[in-house]
């Protein structure tokens, strides 16, 4: 397997960012989880909802009576940085693809 310089640079950048975040979490500078509302602000509501629906990230509840959901910071950052368009495309059915194609042709 050969990597281009750009691909290698991207991999090293992602690895160093993940390592830095891990240290910041372990030292208490960052929290291990973020709220669902914070995830919406950081990554957009449609993206976060899609990642949850596709099972790419999980939401943990803050106890029995709380409606506040928490998401693992490292998990959502990994998902946000990787290409997950294929999982989005795979969950489409034939009718969705037909409708989308029809809209694109009309515009």
PEDA-V793583 format. One line per field, one symbol per residue. psi: psi as a letter, one per 20 degrees, with the letter a starting at -180 (. if undefined). burial: # if it has 16 or more other C-alpha atoms within 10 Angstrom, else .. A space follows every 50 residues. Layout:
psi = ???
burial = ???
//
This chain:
psi = pqprggggggghggghgggghgghghijhqqhrqqhghgghhipgggghg hghijhqqppqlagjqipqqppghghhgghiqokhhhgghiqrhgggggg ggghhh.
burial = .............#......##..#......#####..#........#.. #....####.........######.##..#.................... .......
//
